[in-house]
Amino acid sequence: MKKFTAKEVEELVAEGKTLNIIDVREVDEVAAGKIPGAVNIPLSLIEFRMHELDKSKEYVMVCRSGGRSGRASQFLENQGFKVINMEGGMLAWEGSVE
């Protein structure tokens, strides 16, 4: 599984790179703040909403600490998606939030 640190993702966002960020936290967690542009698909719904994703794109998976996004990354990889897990999750995120 490919991994990025929160700092690496923050630097890519700051450089204006287009990242497809999926936040797998629950809706109430995301309400406290998410990475700008991130799409919220809670881990419990990833199997049912993966049809919304494009296998030709690469996705950066995010959660609170990196565990749930790691499970989501493994699941999506097994389904043929290109994914990167953001290690440390939002606890390690120092960038802006929306």
GROMACS elastic network, one bead per residue, 0.5 to 0.9 nm:
[ bonds ]
;  ai    aj funct       b0    kb
    1    70     6  0.84294   500
    1    73     6  0.74394   500
    1    74     6  0.71578   500
    1    77     6  0.79976   500
    1    83     6  0.76041   500
    1    84     6  0.67929   500
    1    85     6  0.73687   500
    2    73     6  0.89224   500
    2    82     6  0.89287   500
    2    83     6  0.69370   500
    2    85     6  0.63306   500
    2    86     6  0.88945   500
    3    60     6  0.86862   500
    3    83     6  0.85936   500
    3    84     6  0.50909   500
    3    86     6  0.58231   500
    3    87     6  0.65028   500
    4     7     6  0.79403   500
    4     8     6  0.59147   500
    4     9     6  0.65105   500
    4    60     6  0.82990   500
    4    84     6  0.66191   500
    4    85     6  0.61866   500
    4    87     6  0.60964   500
    5     8     6  0.51643   500
    5     9     6  0.65061   500
    5    10     6  0.86085   500
    5    85     6  0.83407   500
    5    86     6  0.54699   500
    5    87     6  0.50364   500
    5    88     6  0.69321   500
    5    89     6  0.83992   500
    5    92     6  0.82596   500
    5    93     6  0.89379   500
    6     9     6  0.51943   500
    6    10     6  0.60626   500
    6    11     6  0.86344   500
    6    86     6  0.58516   500
    6    87     6  0.63080   500
    6    88     6  0.65614   500
    6    89     6  0.67016   500
    6    90     6  0.76972   500
    6    91     6  0.89152   500
    6    92     6  0.58690   500
    6    93     6  0.53472   500
    6    94     6  0.77802   500
    6    95     6  0.87237   500
    7    11     6  0.61151   500
    7    12     6  0.86428   500
    7    92     6  0.78945   500
    7    93     6  0.70180   500
    7    94     6  0.75639   500
    7    95     6  0.82870   500
    8    11     6  0.51424   500
    8    12     6  0.62941   500
    8    13     6  0.86927   500
    8    86     6  0.87378   500
    9    12     6  0.51151   500
    9    13     6  0.61933   500
    9    14     6  0.85622   500
    9    19     6  0.85758   500
    9    60     6  0.84498   500
    9    86     6  0.74608   500
    9    93     6  0.88046   500
   10    13     6  0.51551   500
   10    14     6  0.61191   500
   10    15     6  0.86499   500
   10    35     6  0.89188   500
   10    93     6  0.75025   500
   10    94     6  0.76353   500
   10    95     6  0.59349   500
   10    96     6  0.86952   500
   11    15     6  0.61584   500
   11    16     6  0.87442   500
   11    17     6  0.89240   500
   11    95     6  0.88251   500
   12    15     6  0.50734   500
   12    16     6  0.65072   500
   12    17     6  0.54326   500
   12    18     6  0.81239   500
   12    19     6  0.79485   500
   13    16     6  0.51718   500
   13    17     6  0.55358   500
   13    18     6  0.72599   500
   13    19     6  0.73160   500
   13    36     6  0.88059   500
   13    95     6  0.89261   500
   14    17     6  0.75060   500
   14    95     6  0.87164   500
   16    19     6  0.88613   500
   19    37     6  0.84787   500
   19    38     6  0.85713   500
   19    58     6  0.78949   500
   19    59     6  0.71077   500
   19    60     6  0.70922   500
   20    37     6  0.80861   500
   20    38     6  0.70616   500
   20    39     6  0.80137   500
   20    57     6  0.77029   500
   20    58     6  0.66614   500
   20    60     6  0.60332   500
   20    61     6  0.86099   500
   21    35     6  0.80182   500
   21    36     6  0.89828   500
   21    37     6  0.71797   500
   21    39     6  0.62157   500
   21    40     6  0.86145   500
   21    58     6  0.89289   500
   21    59     6  0.57255   500
   21    61     6  0.59781   500
   21    62     6  0.71296   500
   22    38     6  0.55586   500
   22    40     6  0.58497   500
   22    41     6  0.65073   500
   22    42     6  0.88843   500
   22    59     6  0.67394   500
   22    60     6  0.60928   500
   22    62     6  0.60848   500
   22    63     6  0.86111   500
   22    69     6  0.86863   500
   23    26     6  0.85832   500
   23    30     6  0.77890   500
   23    34     6  0.76189   500
   23    35     6  0.83051   500
   23    38     6  0.61797   500
   23    39     6  0.58940   500
   23    41     6  0.60787   500
   23    42     6  0.70430   500
   23    43     6  0.85261   500
   23    60     6  0.84300   500
   23    61     6  0.60486   500
   23    63     6  0.56740   500
   23    64     6  0.88578   500
   23    69     6  0.77254   500
   24    27     6  0.88459   500
   24    30     6  0.88155   500
   24    39     6  0.85292   500
   24    40     6  0.59957   500
   24    41     6  0.50952   500
   24    44     6  0.82624   500
   24    45     6  0.86848   500
   24    46     6  0.78489   500
   24    61     6  0.70886   500
   24    62     6  0.61100   500
   24    63     6  0.53774   500
   24    64     6  0.85837   500
   24    68     6  0.69639   500
   24    69     6  0.62231   500
   24    72     6  0.75962   500
   25    28     6  0.81747   500
   25    29     6  0.60698   500
   25    30     6  0.63323   500
   25    40     6  0.71703   500
   25    41     6  0.73394   500
   25    42     6  0.51119   500
   25    43     6  0.66141   500
   25    62     6  0.76917   500
   25    63     6  0.51612   500
   25    64     6  0.67062   500
   25    68     6  0.77404   500
   25    69     6  0.83336   500
   26    29     6  0.53445   500
   26    30     6  0.64132   500
   26    31     6  0.88144   500
   26    40     6  0.79890   500
   26    41     6  0.79207   500
   26    42     6  0.51261   500
   26    43     6  0.76141   500
   26    44     6  0.85476   500
   26    63     6  0.88871   500
   27    30     6  0.51572   500
   27    31     6  0.62345   500
   27    40     6  0.73451   500
   27    41     6  0.84311   500
   27    42     6  0.70976   500
   28    31     6  0.51105   500
   28    32     6  0.71055   500
   29    32     6  0.56617   500
   29    33     6  0.75280   500
   29    34     6  0.86828   500
   29    64     6  0.82866   500
   30    33     6  0.53093   500
   30    34     6  0.56165   500
   30    40     6  0.73833   500
   31    34     6  0.74834   500
   31    98     6  0.87594   500
   32    97     6  0.88825   500
   32    98     6  0.84796   500
   33    36     6  0.87252   500
   33    96     6  0.88553   500
   33    97     6  0.52991   500
   33    98     6  0.52642   500
   34    37     6  0.81511   500
   34    38     6  0.66965   500
   34    39     6  0.88498   500
   34    40     6  0.86914   500
   34    90     6  0.79086   500
   34    96     6  0.83149   500
   34    98     6  0.54430   500
   35    38     6  0.55251   500
   35    39     6  0.89304   500
   35    62     6  0.89845   500
   35    90     6  0.84111   500
   35    93     6  0.84670   500
   35    95     6  0.76766   500
   35    96     6  0.67118   500
   35    98     6  0.63351   500
   36    39     6  0.89549   500
   36    96     6  0.72301   500
   36    97     6  0.56637   500
   36    98     6  0.54176   500
   37    98     6  0.82697   500
   38    62     6  0.88220   500
   41    44     6  0.82096   500
   41    45     6  0.63758   500
   41    46     6  0.61114   500
   41    49     6  0.74622   500
   42    45     6  0.54088   500
   42    46     6  0.63767   500
   43    46     6  0.51884   500
   43    47     6  0.80895   500
   43    63     6  0.89304   500
   43    68     6  0.67607   500
   43    69     6  0.76471   500
   43    71     6  0.82536   500
   43    72     6  0.63829   500
   44    47     6  0.74408   500
   44    48     6  0.84741   500
   45    48     6  0.52978   500
   45    49     6  0.61000   500
   45    50     6  0.84388   500
   46    49     6  0.51578   500
   46    50     6  0.56813   500
   46    72     6  0.72041   500
   46    75     6  0.87419   500
   46    76     6  0.84148   500
   47    50     6  0.56229   500
   47    51     6  0.84444   500
   47    72     6  0.89479   500
   47    75     6  0.82498   500
   47    76     6  0.83764   500
   48    51     6  0.73300   500
   49    52     6  0.56613   500
   49    53     6  0.77004   500
   50    53     6  0.53321   500
   50    54     6  0.84345   500
   50    76     6  0.79060   500
   51    54     6  0.76899   500
   53    56     6  0.89198   500
   53    57     6  0.80458   500
   53    59     6  0.88292   500
   53    81     6  0.84501   500
   54    57     6  0.55950   500
   54    58     6  0.83040   500
   54    81     6  0.77622   500
   55    58     6  0.75218   500
   55    80     6  0.68223   500
   55    81     6  0.50163   500
   55    82     6  0.67831   500
   56    81     6  0.77278   500
   56    82     6  0.77181   500
   57    81     6  0.78256   500
   57    82     6  0.67406   500
   57    83     6  0.86387   500
   58    81     6  0.73318   500
   58    83     6  0.54803   500
   58    84     6  0.74876   500
   59    73     6  0.88218   500
   59    81     6  0.80770   500
   59    82     6  0.63171   500
   59    84     6  0.61253   500
   59    85     6  0.84833   500
   60    69     6  0.88346   500
   60    73     6  0.85289   500
   60    82     6  0.88686   500
   60    83     6  0.58077   500
   60    85     6  0.58214   500
   60    86     6  0.65437   500
   61    66     6  0.85186   500
   61    68     6  0.88780   500
   61    69     6  0.52144   500
   61    70     6  0.75239   500
   61    72     6  0.73230   500
   61    73     6  0.65531   500
   61    83     6  0.69171   500
   61    84     6  0.60700   500
   61    86     6  0.59453   500
   61    89     6  0.87600   500
   62    65     6  0.81305   500
   62    66     6  0.66320   500
   62    68     6  0.79672   500
   62    69     6  0.51983   500
   62    70     6  0.83412   500
   62    85     6  0.66373   500
   62    86     6  0.55541   500
   62    87     6  0.80083   500
   62    88     6  0.87018   500
   62    89     6  0.55646   500
   62    90     6  0.71629   500
   63    66     6  0.55921   500
   63    67     6  0.72625   500
   63    68     6  0.60305   500
   63    69     6  0.52909   500
   63    70     6  0.86208   500
   63    86     6  0.80511   500
   63    87     6  0.89957   500
   63    88     6  0.83491   500
   63    89     6  0.50404   500
   63    90     6  0.62141   500
   63    91     6  0.87554   500
   64    67     6  0.78694   500
   64    68     6  0.78614   500
   64    69     6  0.83637   500
   64    88     6  0.74672   500
   64    91     6  0.59111   500
   64    92     6  0.86179   500
   65    68     6  0.77379   500
   65    69     6  0.82364   500
   65    86     6  0.87975   500
   65    87     6  0.71463   500
   65    90     6  0.61410   500
   65    91     6  0.57638   500
   65    92     6  0.75236   500
   66    69     6  0.53367   500
   66    70     6  0.59258   500
   66    71     6  0.87801   500
   66    85     6  0.72377   500
   66    86     6  0.63870   500
   66    87     6  0.50508   500
   66    90     6  0.81072   500
   66    91     6  0.88460   500
   67    70     6  0.50451   500
   67    71     6  0.64531   500
   67    72     6  0.87361   500
   67    87     6  0.83391   500
   67    88     6  0.83837   500
   67    89     6  0.81661   500
   68    71     6  0.50746   500
   68    72     6  0.61626   500
   68    73     6  0.84735   500
   69    73     6  0.59140   500
   69    74     6  0.85551   500
   69    85     6  0.61238   500
   69    86     6  0.74160   500
   69    87     6  0.85300   500
   69    89     6  0.79412   500
   70    74     6  0.62379   500
   70    75     6  0.86236   500
   70    84     6  0.86655   500
   70    85     6  0.57859   500
   70    86     6  0.81419   500
   70    87     6  0.82693   500
   71    74     6  0.51942   500
   71    75     6  0.62074   500
   71    76     6  0.86460   500
   72    75     6  0.51048   500
   72    76     6  0.60854   500
   72    77     6  0.84262   500
   72    85     6  0.86062   500
   73    76     6  0.52278   500
   73    77     6  0.59282   500
   73    78     6  0.84987   500
   73    81     6  0.85881   500
   73    82     6  0.85349   500
   73    83     6  0.58281   500
   73    84     6  0.68099   500
   73    85     6  0.62369   500
   74    77     6  0.51119   500
   74    78     6  0.61889   500
   74    79     6  0.87444   500
   74    83     6  0.83762   500
   75    78     6  0.52162   500
   75    79     6  0.65348   500
   75    81     6  0.89008   500
   76    80     6  0.64651   500
   76    81     6  0.53411   500
   76    82     6  0.76217   500
   76    83     6  0.72044   500
   77    80     6  0.51058   500
   77    82     6  0.61519   500
   77    83     6  0.65001   500
   78    81     6  0.73268   500
   85    89     6  0.86813   500
   86    89     6  0.58444   500
   86    90     6  0.87895   500
   87    90     6  0.89573   500
   87    92     6  0.79801   500
   88    91     6  0.61180   500
   88    92     6  0.50670   500
   88    93     6  0.77453   500
   89    92     6  0.56655   500
   89    93     6  0.66099   500
   90    94     6  0.81353   500
   91    94     6  0.82867   500
   93    96     6  0.83558   500
   94    97     6  0.88475   500
